[in-house]
Amino acid sequence: MLLTAFTLILGYNLKVAVGTSTMIMTAVALIGAISHFSIGADFHALPTFIIVFFCAIGALIAAVYANRCNTKKLNYVIGIILLILGGSTIITKFLL
């Protein structure tokens, strides 16, 4: 939703919109994790560090890819990924 708002409503370039929305989602996730731990949720160090490690690697790979391709191709790739995620969400909702 942030990506759509940044590109369609605010007129951001696609690459800037992706970076900005990713930064905002990272901050929100960090604040959510800290608040969960502060109210007493269990902290499992190994899964947490594995997820953080692979997310960082994925972000670096995605950043390199996004900087190398043109905006039209990046727009197409992001559209396909959003369609896959949306479709899987709908299918999961009907199966459960």
C-alpha positions in Angstrom: 0.0 0.0 0.0 2.9 2.4 0.7 4.4 1.7 -2.7 1.1 2.4 -4.4 0.6 5.6 -2.4 4.2 6.8 -3.1 4.1 6.2 -6.9 0.5 7.1 -7.7 -0.5 9.8 -5.2 2.9 11.4 -4.4 4.5 10.8 -7.8 7.7 9.3 -6.5 10.1 7.6 -8.9 9.7 3.8 -8.5 13.2 3.2 -7.2 12.8 5.9 -4.6 9.3 4.6 -3.6 10.6 1.1 -3.1 13.5 2.3 -0.9 11.3 4.6 1.1 8.5 2.0 1.7 11.1 -0.6 2.7 12.7 1.8 5.2 9.3 2.6 6.7 8.3 -1.1 6.9 11.7 -1.9 8.6 11.1 0.8 11.2 7.5 -0.5 11.9 8.7 -4.1 12.2 11.5 -3.1 14.6 9.1 -1.1 16.8 6.6 -4.0 16.7 9.3 -6.5 17.7 10.5 -4.3 20.6 7.0 -3.8 21.9 6.3 -7.5 21.8 9.5 -8.3 23.7 8.7 -5.5 26.2 5.3 -7.0 27.1 6.8 -10.4 27.8 7.1 -12.3 24.6 9.8 -15.0 24.4 13.0 -14.1 22.6 14.4 -16.9 20.5 17.9 -15.7 19.5 18.8 -18.3 16.8 15.7 -17.9 14.6 15.8 -14.1 15.1 19.4 -13.9 13.9 18.8 -16.3 11.0 15.9 -14.2 9.8 17.8 -10.9 10.2 20.8 -12.3 8.3 18.8 -13.6 5.4 16.7 -10.5 5.2 19.8 -8.4 5.0 21.3 -10.6 2.2 18.0 -10.4 0.3 17.9 -6.7 0.7 21.4 -6.3 -0.7 20.6 -8.6 -3.7 17.4 -6.7 -4.4 19.1 -3.3 -4.2 21.8 -4.4 -6.6 19.2 -5.8 -9.0 17.0 -2.7 -8.7 19.9 -0.4 -9.4 21.0 -2.3 -12.5 17.6 -2.6 -14.3 15.5 0.1 -15.9 12.4 1.5 -14.3 10.0 -0.3 -16.8 11.5 -3.7 -16.0 11.5 -3.0 -12.3 7.9 -1.9 -12.4 7.0 -5.2 -14.2 8.9 -7.4 -11.7 7.3 -5.6 -8.7 3.9 -6.0 -10.3 4.4 -9.8 -10.8 5.6 -10.2 -7.2 2.6 -8.3 -5.9 0.2 -10.4 -8.0 1.8 -13.6 -6.6 1.6 -12.4 -3.0 -2.0 -11.2 -3.5 -3.0 -14.5 -5.2 -1.4 -16.6 -2.5 -3.1 -14.5 0.2 -6.5 -15.1 -1.4 -5.9 -18.8 -2.0 -4.7 -19.2 1.6 -7.8 -17.4 2.9 -10.2 -19.7 1.0 -8.3 -22.9 2.0 -8.2 -22.1 5.7 
